[in-house]
Amino acid sequence: MRILFIGDIVGKPGRRIVIQAVNRLRQIHQLDLVIANAENAADGSGLMPKNFRALVGAGVDCITMGDHIYRRDAIYEVLENAAEPRIVKPANYPPTAPGRAWTVVEASNGVRVGVFSLLGRTFMRPVDCPFAAADRVLAELPADVVVRCLDFHAEATSDKQLMGRYLDGRVSVVVGTHTHVPTADEQLLPGGTAFQCDLGMTGPYESILGRRIDRITETVTSFRPTKFDVATADVRLCGAIVDVDEATGRASRIQRFALGEQELPEAAG
């Protein structure tokens, strides 16, 4: 089976390119499942219920989040809806935090896939141990769900590499999000786990991590606060495409993926 992982969707430009492209990408690349990080989809921070509905309506099968998951409290209604399995909170958040720690979604080929996310601890707000949380999730997932995917939302590449090695052979995919910068280290680990430190950002690359360059520059150089508006130019959809043996859960291929908005007529036409 083939899975597309989409890196952090940032604001309206990021949502727009995902909504325009995903269904066509499913056809072109014969995708069975699409997983996207959408913690920055609402004006650059958080996720609104209408954004969630638009993304899943456009063909995203499962949404992961990160440290901005609760920036918009309106999303609680989605996170706490027991009948809505297509979104997860970081599994190393407290049990009382809104949302489910892991989920199982069905791919278009009928294969059930386990999905969970974790937060790193380096340069991040204090959270529970992500390695212990990963062990807990893997113990709870149904034994017959052998395709298992982790979005590790973390700053440090060393943390992400260690998580990949820690889970090698126990999950199908470990991909990182949060830094908004795609890394060129995609690889298959010895135990059959596909790995990439960071998928990059889905949003405007003529920016500072998705925000207007002039606003960031003004604040950094003068200390005068400005509103960090989402930028608009050079919009790209970035992520990775992973092939997984649905019988064993072992990955056989991972390829970085990037689609510029100027390529949409060909990709989505």
C-alpha positions in Angstrom: 0.0 0.0 0.0 1.0 3.6 -0.5 0.7 6.4 2.0 1.2 10.2 1.5 2.3 12.1 4.6 1.8 15.9 4.4 3.9 18.2 6.5 2.5 21.1 8.7 -0.3 22.8 6.8 0.0 26.5 7.4 -2.9 28.9 7.1 -5.2 29.4 4.2 -2.5 29.0 1.5 -1.6 25.5 3.0 -5.2 24.5 3.2 -5.9 25.7 -0.3 -3.1 23.6 -2.0 -4.1 20.5 0.0 -7.8 20.9 -0.9 -6.9 21.5 -4.6 -4.4 18.7 -5.0 -5.1 15.7 -2.8 -7.7 13.9 -4.8 -5.7 14.2 -8.0 -2.6 13.1 -6.2 -4.4 10.0 -5.0 -5.1 9.1 -8.6 -1.6 10.0 -10.0 0.4 8.2 -7.3 -2.2 5.5 -6.5 -2.4 6.5 -2.9 -4.3 4.4 -0.4 -4.1 6.7 2.5 -3.3 10.4 3.2 -2.2 11.6 6.6 -1.6 15.3 7.3 -0.4 17.5 10.2 -2.8 20.4 10.5 -1.9 22.0 13.8 -1.2 25.3 12.0 -4.1 25.2 9.5 -6.2 28.0 11.1 -4.5 31.3 10.3 -1.1 29.8 11.2 -1.9 28.4 14.6 -4.4 25.7 15.6 -7.3 24.1 13.8 -10.9 25.0 13.5 -13.7 22.5 13.0 -14.5 24.0 9.6 -10.9 23.5 8.6 -11.0 19.9 9.7 -14.1 19.2 7.7 -12.7 20.9 4.6 -9.5 18.8 4.8 -11.1 15.5 5.3 -13.7 16.4 2.7 -10.9 17.0 0.2 -9.5 13.5 0.8 -7.3 13.6 3.9 -7.9 10.4 5.8 -6.3 11.3 9.1 -5.0 14.5 10.8 -2.3 14.7 13.4 -1.6 17.7 15.6 1.2 19.2 17.7 1.9 21.7 20.4 -0.7 24.2 19.0 -3.5 21.6 19.2 -5.5 23.6 21.7 -4.9 27.1 20.4 -8.5 27.2 19.1 -10.8 25.8 21.7 -13.5 25.3 19.1 -11.7 22.1 18.0 -12.6 20.4 21.3 -15.9 19.4 19.8 -14.0 17.4 17.1 -11.4 16.0 19.4 -14.0 14.8 22.0 -16.4 13.3 19.4 -16.2 9.6 20.0 -17.6 9.0 16.6 -14.8 10.9 14.8 -11.6 8.8 14.5 -9.8 10.9 12.0 -7.8 13.1 14.3 -5.4 12.4 17.2 -3.7 14.5 20.0 -0.1 13.9 21.0 0.0 10.6 22.8 2.3 12.0 25.5 -0.2 14.6 26.6 -2.1 13.8 29.8 -5.0 11.3 29.6 -7.4 14.2 30.6 -6.4 16.3 27.7 -9.1 16.4 25.0 -8.6 13.9 22.1 -7.6 10.4 21.5 -4.0 9.2 21.9 -4.1 6.9 18.8 -6.6 5.9 16.1 -7.2 3.3 13.5 -8.3 4.4 10.1 -9.2 2.3 7.1 -7.3 3.0 3.8 -9.0 2.9 0.5 -7.7 -0.6 -0.1 -9.4 -1.8 3.1 -6.3 -2.1 5.2 -6.6 -0.8 8.8 -3.8 1.6 9.7 -2.8 2.8 13.2 -1.8 6.4 13.5 -0.5 8.4 16.5 1.6 11.4 17.2 4.1 12.4 19.9 5.7 15.7 21.0 9.5 16.0 21.6 10.9 17.5 24.7 13.9 19.5 23.5 13.1 23.2 23.2 9.4 22.3 23.7 6.9 22.7 26.5 7.2 20.0 29.2 5.4 16.8 28.3 5.6 13.1 29.4 8.3 10.9 28.0 7.6 10.3 24.3 9.4 6.9 24.3 7.3 5.6 27.1 4.2 6.9 25.4 5.2 5.2 22.2 5.5 1.9 24.0 2.1 2.4 25.6 0.4 3.2 22.3 2.0 0.1 20.6 0.7 -2.1 23.5 -2.8 -0.7 23.1 -3.1 -0.9 19.3 -5.0 -4.0 18.1 -2.5 -6.8 17.2 -4.0 -7.2 13.8 -3.2 -3.6 12.8 0.3 -4.1 11.5 0.7 -0.9 9.5 1.5 1.7 12.2 2.5 5.3 11.5 4.0 8.0 13.9 4.2 11.7 13.4 6.9 12.9 15.8 6.3 16.6 16.3 9.7 17.8 17.6 12.5 20.3 17.3 15.7 18.4 17.5 16.8 16.1 14.7 18.7 14.0 17.2 15.5 13.3 19.1 13.7 12.4 15.8 16.6 10.1 14.7 16.6 8.4 18.1 12.8 7.8 18.0 13.2 6.3 14.5 15.8 3.9 15.8 13.8 3.2 19.0 10.8 2.1 17.0 12.6 0.5 14.1 10.8 -2.7 13.2 7.9 -1.9 15.5 6.2 0.7 13.3 6.0 1.2 9.6 6.8 4.9 9.5 8.3 7.5 11.7 8.2 11.0 10.1 8.9 14.3 11.8 7.0 17.6 11.7 7.2 21.0 13.5 10.3 22.7 12.1 8.6 23.6 8.8 11.9 22.7 7.0 12.1 19.5 4.9 15.1 17.3 5.6 17.0 15.3 3.0 17.5 12.2 5.2 14.7 10.0 4.1 15.7 6.3 4.5 14.6 2.8 5.3 16.0 1.7 8.7 17.3 -1.8 9.1 14.1 -3.2 10.8 11.9 -2.0 8.0 10.7 1.4 9.3 10.6 4.4 6.9 12.1 7.5 8.4 12.5 11.2 7.7 13.4 13.9 10.2 11.0 16.5 9.0 8.4 16.5 6.2 8.6 20.3 5.8 5.8 22.8 5.6 2.8 22.8 3.4 2.3 26.5 2.9 4.0 29.7 1.6 7.8 29.3 1.3 8.4 33.0 0.6 8.3 33.5 4.3 9.8 32.8 7.7 8.4 29.4 8.5 5.1 30.5 6.9 4.9 34.0 8.3 5.4 37.3 6.5 9.1 38.1 6.3 8.6 41.9 6.9 6.7 41.3 10.1 9.2 38.9 11.5 12.1 41.2 10.6 10.4 44.2 12.2 9.9 42.4 15.5 13.4 40.8 15.6 15.3 43.9 14.7 13.3 46.5 16.7 11.5 44.5 19.5 8.3 46.2 18.4 5.6 43.6 18.4 3.8 42.9 15.1 1.2 40.5 14.0 2.9 37.5 12.4 0.5 37.2 9.5 0.6 34.1 7.3 2.5 34.8 4.1 1.1 34.1 0.6 3.8 33.5 -2.0 5.5 30.3 -3.3 3.0 27.9 -1.9 4.1 24.3 -1.8 2.7 21.0 -0.6 5.5 19.0 1.0 5.8 15.6 2.6 6.7 12.0 1.8 5.3 9.0 0.0 5.9 5.7 1.6 5.2 2.2 0.3 4.4 -0.4 3.0 3.8 -4.1 2.8 0.3 -4.4 4.2 0.9 -8.0 5.4 4.1 -7.4 7.4 3.9 -3.6 8.1 7.5 -3.2 6.8 8.2 -0.2 4.6 9.9 -0.8 1.2 10.3 2.7 -0.1 10.2 6.4 1.1 10.4 9.4 -1.2 10.4 13.0 -0.4 7.5 14.9 -2.1 7.1 18.5 -3.0 4.4 20.1 -5.2 4.5 23.8 -6.1 1.3 25.7 -6.6 2.4 26.5 -10.2 2.4 22.7 -10.8 -1.3 22.3 -9.8 -2.8 22.4 -13.3 -0.8 19.3 -14.2 -1.1 17.6 -10.8 -4.7 18.5 -10.1 -6.2 18.9 -13.5 
